[in-house]
Amino acid sequence: MVKMVINLILLFSLILVALWTVMTVRLIRSIVGLALTSAILSVIMYRLHSPLAAVFELSVCSGLISVIFITTVSFTQRISKEGLDIRRKERFVRFWYLPFILIIAGLLLSRYLLVPQFTFNALEPAKELDVRNVLWNARHLDLLGQAVMLLAGALGVVVLFKESKK
């Protein structure tokens, strides 16, 4: 019961911090939100008995990527107060559908987890030592998560460059 409550708190905080990361206008706050999201995700991965993935997530995404983003932001110009207000209003109007997409994705994922033929048990560590067997046979959701993160990063870069052209 306590483990379930901790898992729910972690998932709820992950969703809140991820939404804050996307919805905030200031780049530094967004970078801090990305680092927090990555740190919470690392804790979740560790709780799912995937310590190596958790360590890599924490060191690379929360550490290295945040440092690279902060360095990049330090080379950019500050936006005026009026421009900031316009962007803030624009962002809420543009991303009003984001919570609905997250809810639908969560429902689809929960439906995927409830399929009887699916033999994934995230609370037990994988028994095989061969990485190929672990990734392709025991850790389907890890691969799905990696694909989603890669797609989100690619789309984020496209949006960033599209906004910088304006």
NUVEXRO-240826 format. One line per 10 residues: their letters; for each residue x negated, y, z negated of N, C-alpha, C. Coordinates in nm, 4 decimals, always signed. Each point is the difference from the previous one (the first is absolute). Layout:
REM residues N
A	X:Y:Z:X:Y:Z:X:Y:Z | ...
This chain:
REM residues 166
MVKMVINLIL	-0.0828:-0.1192:+0.0000:+0.0828:+0.1192:+0.0000:-0.0877:+0.1263:+0.0000 | -0.1036:-0.0009:-0.0837:-0.0893:+0.1160:-0.0068:-0.0742:+0.0177:+0.1325 | -0.0424:-0.1120:+0.0605:-0.0698:+0.0079:+0.1286:+0.0904:+0.0585:+0.1078 | +0.1264:-0.0388:-0.0026:+0.0942:+0.0517:+0.0987:+0.0197:+0.1509:-0.0172 | +0.0084:+0.0457:-0.1236:+0.0167:+0.1432:-0.0264:-0.1234:+0.0760:+0.0468 | -0.1180:-0.0539:-0.0274:-0.1243:+0.0653:+0.0443:-0.0045:+0.0049:+0.1524 | +0.0378:-0.1096:+0.0662:+0.0012:-0.0017:+0.1468:+0.0976:+0.1029:+0.0563 | +0.1169:+0.0107:-0.0602:+0.0980:+0.0984:+0.0468:-0.0491:+0.1426:-0.0215 | -0.0638:+0.0251:-0.1124:-0.0561:+0.1330:-0.0263:-0.1084:+0.0325:+0.1025 | -0.0860:-0.0970:+0.0294:-0.1057:+0.0217:+0.0987:+0.0577:+0.0260:+0.1386
LFSLILVALW	+0.0985:-0.0783:+0.0407:+0.0598:+0.0200:+0.1319:+0.0729:+0.1329:+0.0091 | +0.0728:+0.0361:-0.1045:+0.0715:+0.1279:-0.0012:-0.0987:+0.1168:+0.0050 | -0.1061:-0.0086:-0.0778:-0.0995:+0.1074:+0.0024:-0.0732:+0.0051:+0.1338 | -0.0242:-0.1158:+0.0624:-0.0630:-0.0031:+0.1322:+0.0874:+0.0721:+0.1023 | +0.1300:-0.0260:-0.0025:+0.0910:+0.0655:+0.0938:+0.0055:+0.1501:-0.0256 | +0.0089:+0.0400:-0.1266:+0.0068:+0.1431:-0.0324:-0.1260:+0.0747:+0.0426 | -0.1158:-0.0570:-0.0313:-0.1263:+0.0665:+0.0351:-0.0193:+0.0029:+0.1512 | +0.0400:-0.1075:+0.0694:-0.0125:-0.0020:+0.1460:+0.0909:+0.1055:+0.0633 | +0.1214:+0.0134:-0.0503:+0.0900:+0.1042:+0.0507:-0.0565:+0.1390:-0.0275 | -0.0529:+0.0203:-0.1197:-0.0594:+0.1293:-0.0335:-0.1181:+0.0293:+0.0931
TVMTVRLIRS	-0.0787:-0.1018:+0.0309:-0.1146:+0.0164:+0.0887:+0.0436:+0.0472:+0.1379 | +0.1056:-0.0576:+0.0502:+0.0476:+0.0351:+0.1338:+0.0710:+0.1349:+0.0011 | +0.0732:+0.0312:-0.1053:+0.0845:+0.1195:-0.0006:-0.0724:+0.1275:-0.0429 | -0.1126:-0.0108:-0.0673:-0.0693:+0.1208:-0.0439:-0.0630:+0.0719:+0.1192 | -0.0084:+0.1307:-0.0098:-0.0507:+0.0804:+0.1107:-0.1508:+0.0210:-0.0124 | -0.0487:+0.0139:-0.1184:-0.1429:+0.0268:-0.0208:-0.0819:-0.1273:+0.0245 | -0.1064:+0.0152:+0.0764:-0.0811:-0.1155:+0.0375:-0.0715:-0.0631:-0.1198 | -0.0500:+0.0823:-0.0900:-0.0712:-0.0550:-0.1161:+0.0944:-0.0838:-0.0852 | +0.1214:+0.0495:-0.0207:+0.0985:-0.0781:-0.0765:+0.0342:-0.1297:+0.0720 | +0.0075:+0.0067:+0.1305:+0.0278:-0.1201:+0.0777:-0.1146:-0.1015:-0.0119
IVGLALTSAI	-0.1210:+0.0484:-0.0028:-0.1156:-0.0887:-0.0157:+0.0004:-0.0643:-0.1385 | +0.0300:+0.0791:-0.1021:+0.0089:-0.0546:-0.1359:+0.1126:-0.1028:-0.0071 | +0.1128:+0.0290:+0.0665:+0.1104:-0.0953:+0.0038:-0.0386:-0.1290:+0.0698 | -0.0779:+0.0106:+0.1079:-0.0475:-0.1196:+0.0694:-0.0911:-0.0826:-0.0900 | -0.0868:+0.0671:-0.0738:-0.0891:-0.0711:-0.0917:+0.0800:-0.0680:-0.1117 | +0.1017:+0.0691:-0.0530:+0.0850:-0.0607:-0.1030:+0.0789:-0.1184:+0.0553 | +0.0531:+0.0154:+0.1204:+0.0718:-0.1105:+0.0641:-0.0907:-0.1202:+0.0154 | -0.1210:+0.0241:+0.0434:-0.0962:-0.1079:+0.0179:-0.0369:-0.0652:-0.1337 | -0.0142:+0.0807:-0.1040:-0.0330:-0.0551:-0.1315:+0.1143:-0.0864:-0.0540 | +0.1233:+0.0463:+0.0163:+0.1147:-0.0797:-0.0452:+0.0099:-0.1284:+0.0823
LSVIMYRLHS	-0.0231:+0.0107:+0.1296:+0.0011:-0.1186:+0.0855:-0.1089:-0.0985:-0.0409 | -0.1144:+0.0509:-0.0434:-0.1075:-0.0868:-0.0478:+0.0423:-0.0774:-0.1250 | +0.0694:+0.0675:-0.0897:+0.0495:-0.0682:-0.1206:+0.1002:-0.1087:+0.0383 | +0.0872:+0.0309:+0.0957:+0.0979:-0.0993:+0.0450:-0.0700:-0.1194:+0.0631 | -0.1003:+0.0260:+0.0830:-0.0749:-0.1100:+0.0618:-0.0694:-0.0861:-0.1048 | -0.0545:+0.0649:-0.1009:-0.0659:-0.0759:-0.1067:+0.1017:-0.0860:-0.0744 | +0.1174:+0.0544:-0.0262:+0.1047:-0.0757:-0.0687:+0.0509:-0.1158:+0.0859 | -0.0169:+0.0096:+0.1310:+0.0395:-0.1080:+0.0911:-0.1139:-0.0998:+0.0218 | -0.0979:+0.0037:-0.0877:-0.1142:-0.0919:+0.0020:-0.0824:+0.0131:+0.1273 | -0.0215:+0.1222:+0.0418:-0.0834:+0.0271:+0.1159:-0.1046:+0.1054:-0.0388
PLAAVFELSV	-0.0954:-0.0389:-0.0871:-0.0933:+0.0985:-0.0541:-0.0947:+0.0601:+0.1040 | -0.0414:-0.0794:+0.0997:-0.0907:+0.0555:+0.1011:+0.0692:+0.1074:+0.0829 | +0.1232:-0.0262:+0.0397:+0.0747:+0.1008:+0.0752:+0.0216:+0.1244:-0.0854 | +0.0246:-0.0185:-0.1285:+0.0212:+0.1135:-0.0901:-0.1261:+0.0847:-0.0121 | -0.1136:-0.0653:-0.0125:-0.1267:+0.0736:-0.0115:-0.0298:+0.0768:+0.1277 | +0.0202:-0.0637:+0.1158:-0.0237:+0.0689:+0.1266:+0.0966:+0.1165:+0.0187 | +0.1259:-0.0210:-0.0344:+0.0985:+0.1080:+0.0109:-0.0387:+0.1177:-0.0882 | -0.0401:-0.0294:-0.1214:-0.0353:+0.1070:-0.0936:-0.1261:+0.0732:+0.0434 | -0.1019:-0.0749:+0.0415:-0.1267:+0.0651:+0.0339:+0.0054:+0.0702:+0.1349 | +0.0595:-0.0631:+0.1004:-0.0006:+0.0591:+0.1337:+0.1089:+0.1059:+0.0140
CSGLISVIFI	+0.1249:-0.0371:-0.0242:+0.1095:+0.0952:+0.0237:+0.0058:+0.1088:-0.1056 | -0.0029:-0.0398:-0.1260:+0.0131:+0.0997:-0.1045:-0.1277:+0.0814:-0.0169 | -0.1130:-0.0604:+0.0258:-0.1269:+0.0699:-0.0186:-0.0546:+0.0629:+0.1258 | -0.0456:-0.0820:+0.0911:-0.0711:+0.0472:+0.1198:+0.0882:+0.0852:+0.0902 | +0.1195:-0.0465:+0.0300:+0.0879:+0.0742:+0.0902:+0.0381:+0.1347:-0.0604 | +0.0248:+0.0032:-0.1306:+0.0339:+0.1269:-0.0651:-0.1153:+0.0991:+0.0093 | -0.1209:-0.0477:-0.0192:-0.1175:+0.0875:+0.0113:-0.0136:+0.0528:+0.1425 | +0.0206:-0.0856:+0.0989:-0.0086:+0.0436:+0.1400:+0.1084:+0.1034:+0.0304 | +0.1227:-0.0242:-0.0478:+0.1089:+0.0959:+0.0241:-0.0272:+0.1332:-0.0684 | -0.0472:-0.0033:-0.1225:-0.0287:+0.1256:-0.0713:-0.1115:+0.0768:+0.0702
TTVSFTQRIS	-0.1006:-0.0701:+0.0486:-0.1067:+0.0653:+0.0753:+0.0545:+0.0645:+0.1268 | +0.0877:-0.0694:+0.0692:+0.0598:+0.0540:+0.1217:+0.0846:+0.1223:-0.0298 | +0.0803:-0.0061:-0.1065:+0.0861:+0.1122:-0.0364:-0.0838:+0.1209:-0.0393 | -0.1162:-0.0227:-0.0584:-0.0834:+0.1132:-0.0408:-0.0493:+0.0804:+0.1205 | +0.0016:-0.0597:+0.1190:-0.0412:+0.0703:+0.1215:+0.1150:+0.0715:+0.0697 | +0.1228:-0.0139:-0.0503:+0.1155:+0.0629:+0.0638:+0.0301:+0.1343:-0.0631 | +0.0857:+0.0777:+0.0664:+0.0379:+0.1311:-0.0506:+0.1249:-0.0120:-0.0868 | +0.0137:+0.0914:-0.0944:+0.1193:+0.0035:-0.0845:+0.1171:+0.0555:+0.0790 | +0.1179:-0.0485:-0.0312:+0.1217:+0.0471:+0.0657:+0.0604:+0.1120:-0.0836 | +0.0645:+0.0959:+0.0661:+0.0601:+0.1126:-0.0717:+0.1220:-0.0470:-0.0795
KEGLDIRRKE	+0.0438:+0.0837:-0.0919:+0.1162:-0.0324:-0.0841:+0.1259:-0.0172:+0.0853 | +0.0174:+0.0866:+0.1002:+0.1175:-0.0094:+0.0878:-0.0049:-0.1292:+0.0814 | -0.1157:-0.0315:+0.0529:-0.0160:-0.1240:+0.0762:+0.0249:-0.1226:-0.0859 | -0.0420:+0.0079:-0.1257:+0.0224:-0.1105:-0.0929:+0.1488:-0.0200:-0.0271 | +0.0734:+0.1094:-0.0184:+0.1444:-0.0098:-0.0228:+0.0720:-0.0572:+0.1222 | -0.0413:+0.0425:+0.1171:+0.0609:-0.0518:+0.1235:-0.0268:-0.1487:+0.0132 | -0.1230:-0.0421:-0.0264:-0.0339:-0.1422:+0.0084:+0.0774:-0.0825:-0.1009 | +0.0180:+0.0525:-0.1198:+0.0717:-0.0721:-0.1045:+0.1443:-0.0265:+0.0435 | +0.0660:+0.1028:+0.0519:+0.1385:-0.0161:+0.0471:+0.0054:-0.0957:+0.1186 | -0.0948:+0.0153:+0.0907:-0.0064:-0.0841:+0.1188:-0.0177:-0.1472:-0.0359
RFVRFWYLPF	-0.0843:-0.0278:-0.0969:-0.0313:-0.1372:-0.0368:+0.1210:-0.0718:-0.0577 | +0.0771:+0.0669:-0.0854:+0.1179:-0.0636:-0.0573:+0.1053:-0.0269:+0.1067 | +0.0135:+0.0918:+0.0951:+0.0972:-0.0202:+0.1070:-0.0461:-0.1126:+0.0920 | -0.1283:-0.0029:+0.0281:-0.0525:-0.0985:+0.0941:-0.0007:-0.1419:-0.0562 | -0.0228:-0.0170:-0.1300:-0.0127:-0.1335:-0.0583:+0.1170:-0.0368:-0.0909 | +0.1191:+0.0482:+0.0262:+0.1157:-0.0294:-0.0838:+0.0344:-0.1484:+0.0027 | -0.0341:-0.0688:+0.1049:+0.0355:-0.1407:+0.0165:-0.0983:-0.0966:-0.0659 | -0.1125:+0.0479:-0.0479:-0.1040:-0.0865:-0.0544:+0.0473:-0.0883:-0.1169 | +0.0735:+0.0524:-0.0989:+0.0470:-0.0898:-0.1067:+0.0901:-0.1121:+0.0513 | +0.0797:+0.0283:+0.1023:+0.0879:-0.1034:+0.0554:-0.0814:-0.1094:+0.0686
ILIIAGLLLS	-0.1047:+0.0382:+0.0689:-0.0865:-0.0987:+0.0649:-0.0670:-0.0880:-0.1051 | -0.0449:+0.0607:-0.1095:-0.0619:-0.0783:-0.1074:+0.0985:-0.0981:-0.0622 | +0.1235:+0.0425:-0.0201:+0.1017:-0.0893:-0.0569:+0.0288:-0.1155:+0.0953 | +0.0149:+0.0292:+0.1282:+0.0259:-0.1051:+0.0982:-0.1178:-0.0964:+0.0082 | -0.1223:+0.0534:-0.0004:-0.1184:-0.0864:+0.0032:-0.0059:-0.0877:-0.1236 | +0.0336:+0.0560:-0.1161:+0.0017:-0.0798:-0.1220:+0.1042:-0.1104:+0.0045 | +0.1170:+0.0314:+0.0531:+0.1046:-0.1019:+0.0127:-0.0414:-0.1096:+0.0980 | -0.0591:+0.0398:+0.1120:-0.0467:-0.1006:+0.0957:-0.1100:-0.0867:-0.0591 | -0.0921:+0.0620:-0.0731:-0.1068:-0.0772:-0.0634:+0.0558:-0.0945:-0.1057 | +0.0966:+0.0463:-0.0779:+0.0579:-0.0884:-0.1009:+0.0758:-0.1138:+0.0665
RYLLVPQFTF	+0.0627:+0.0264:+0.1126:+0.0681:-0.1063:+0.0747:-0.1025:-0.1003:+0.0516 | -0.1127:+0.0507:+0.0460:-0.1071:-0.0862:+0.0500:-0.0548:-0.0879:-0.1118 | -0.0082:+0.0541:-0.1208:-0.0510:-0.0773:-0.1129:+0.0987:-0.1049:-0.0482 | +0.1285:+0.0200:+0.0263:+0.1008:-0.0930:-0.0497:+0.0310:-0.1141:+0.0955 | -0.0657:-0.0065:+0.1154:+0.0216:-0.1089:+0.0946:-0.0517:-0.1293:-0.0625 | +0.0814:-0.1082:-0.0040:-0.0396:-0.1224:-0.0702:-0.1242:-0.0681:+0.0561 | -0.0236:+0.0069:+0.1331:-0.1154:-0.0685:+0.0573:-0.1319:+0.0686:-0.0337 | +0.0066:+0.1218:-0.0440:-0.1209:+0.0775:-0.0266:-0.0646:-0.0501:-0.1288 | -0.1255:-0.0437:+0.0057:-0.0635:-0.0666:-0.1136:-0.1014:+0.0883:-0.0703 | +0.0119:+0.1294:+0.0135:-0.0957:+0.0920:-0.0615:+0.0362:+0.0228:-0.1458
NALEPAKELD	-0.0986:-0.0152:-0.0891:+0.0207:+0.0317:-0.1412:-0.1094:+0.0982:-0.0393 | +0.0372:+0.1254:-0.0127:-0.0981:+0.1060:-0.0235:-0.0579:-0.0029:-0.1404 | +0.0643:-0.0692:-0.0917:-0.0465:+0.0019:-0.1381:-0.1028:-0.1081:-0.0295 | -0.0255:-0.0883:+0.0947:-0.1031:-0.1023:-0.0187:-0.1157:+0.0273:+0.0948 | -0.1229:-0.0150:-0.0483:-0.1132:+0.0216:+0.0905:-0.0073:-0.1107:+0.1042 | -0.0545:+0.0334:+0.1156:-0.0130:-0.0986:+0.1066:-0.1000:-0.1072:-0.0403 | +0.0305:-0.1253:+0.0325:-0.0845:-0.1122:-0.0400:-0.1150:-0.0247:+0.0990 | +0.0238:+0.0286:+0.1289:-0.1024:-0.0278:+0.1004:-0.1141:+0.1008:-0.0102 | -0.1189:-0.0449:+0.0324:-0.1147:+0.0888:-0.0035:-0.0325:+0.0573:+0.1377 | +0.0534:-0.0618:+0.1043:-0.0254:+0.0478:+0.1346:+0.0819:+0.1262:+0.0256
VRNVLWNARH	-0.0671:+0.1079:+0.0387:+0.0667:+0.1286:+0.0190:+0.1070:-0.0089:+0.1083 | -0.0275:-0.0725:+0.1064:+0.0997:-0.0124:+0.1074:+0.1280:-0.0642:-0.0510 | -0.0119:-0.1069:-0.0781:+0.1196:-0.0658:-0.0538:+0.0754:+0.0906:-0.0964 | -0.0747:+0.0716:-0.0805:+0.0654:+0.0887:-0.0965:+0.0764:+0.1100:+0.0725 | -0.0663:+0.0664:+0.0978:+0.0642:+0.1113:+0.0696:+0.1185:-0.0437:+0.0847 | -0.0180:-0.1045:+0.0791:+0.1040:-0.0358:+0.0964:+0.1061:-0.0918:-0.0583 | -0.0288:-0.0730:-0.1054:+0.0978:-0.0946:-0.0525:+0.0592:+0.0393:-0.1353 | -0.0755:+0.0672:-0.0837:+0.0479:+0.0281:-0.1353:+0.0318:+0.1467:-0.0250 | -0.0538:+0.0891:+0.0780:+0.0146:+0.1428:-0.0280:+0.0630:+0.0741:+0.1180 | +0.1188:-0.0423:+0.0416:+0.0681:+0.0636:+0.1121:+0.0274:+0.1480:-0.0277
LDLLGQAVML	+0.0437:+0.0305:-0.1201:+0.0358:+0.1379:-0.0312:-0.1218:+0.0910:-0.0065 | -0.1156:-0.0536:-0.0330:-0.1212:+0.0816:+0.0028:-0.0289:+0.0483:+0.1421 | +0.0156:-0.0909:+0.0966:-0.0215:+0.0382:+0.1396:+0.1043:+0.1002:+0.0463 | +0.1240:-0.0201:-0.0428:+0.1052:+0.0956:+0.0342:-0.0316:+0.1371:-0.0591 | -0.0456:+0.0029:-0.1245:-0.0379:+0.1258:-0.0644:-0.1150:+0.0681:+0.0714 | -0.0994:-0.0761:+0.0411:-0.1137:+0.0571:+0.0730:+0.0456:+0.0595:+0.1334 | +0.0888:-0.0711:+0.0696:+0.0494:+0.0508:+0.1284:+0.0793:+0.1288:-0.0195 | +0.0832:+0.0046:-0.1038:+0.0790:+0.1201:-0.0273:-0.0916:+0.1164:-0.0369 | -0.1014:-0.0251:-0.0825:-0.0933:+0.1064:-0.0384:-0.0778:+0.0513:+0.1215 | -0.0412:-0.0896:+0.0891:-0.0717:+0.0404:+0.1207:+0.0894:+0.0846:+0.0897
LAGALGVVVL	+0.1252:-0.0411:+0.0161:+0.0952:+0.0756:+0.0805:+0.0279:+0.1370:-0.0625 | +0.0161:+0.0036:-0.1321:+0.0250:+0.1277:-0.0685:-0.1192:+0.0936:+0.0156 | -0.1213:-0.0513:-0.0087:-0.1189:+0.0834:+0.0195:-0.0090:+0.0542:+0.1410 | +0.0289:-0.0843:+0.0984:-0.0046:+0.0445:+0.1390:+0.1052:+0.1067:+0.0266 | +0.1216:-0.0217:-0.0505:+0.1054:+0.0996:+0.0186:-0.0322:+0.1298:-0.0742 | -0.0630:-0.0107:-0.1169:-0.0400:+0.1189:-0.0744:-0.1006:+0.0836:+0.0763 | -0.0959:-0.0653:+0.0653:-0.0996:+0.0719:+0.0795:+0.0669:+0.0675:+0.1195 | +0.0947:-0.0700:+0.0642:+0.0707:+0.0587:+0.1143:+0.0769:+0.1245:-0.0445 | +0.0701:-0.0080:-0.1117:+0.0769:+0.1144:-0.0508:-0.0937:+0.1141:-0.0372 | -0.1138:-0.0304:-0.0626:-0.0951:+0.1030:-0.0384:-0.0532:+0.0746:+0.1207
FKESKK	-0.0377:-0.0729:+0.1046:-0.0514:+0.0660:+0.1200:+0.1106:+0.0743:+0.0754 | +0.1219:-0.0502:-0.0053:+0.1109:+0.0680:+0.0651:+0.0286:+0.1326:-0.0683 | -0.0044:+0.0026:-0.1353:+0.0215:+0.1229:-0.0742:-0.1149:+0.0986:+0.0189 | -0.1227:-0.0503:+0.0143:-0.1149:+0.0906:+0.0151:+0.0011:+0.0689:+0.1358 | +0.0620:-0.0594:+0.1010:+0.0095:+0.0632:+0.1321:+0.0926:+0.1194:-0.0025 | +0.1033:-0.0046:-0.0867:+0.0926:+0.1127:-0.0105:-0.0724:+0.1190:-0.0577
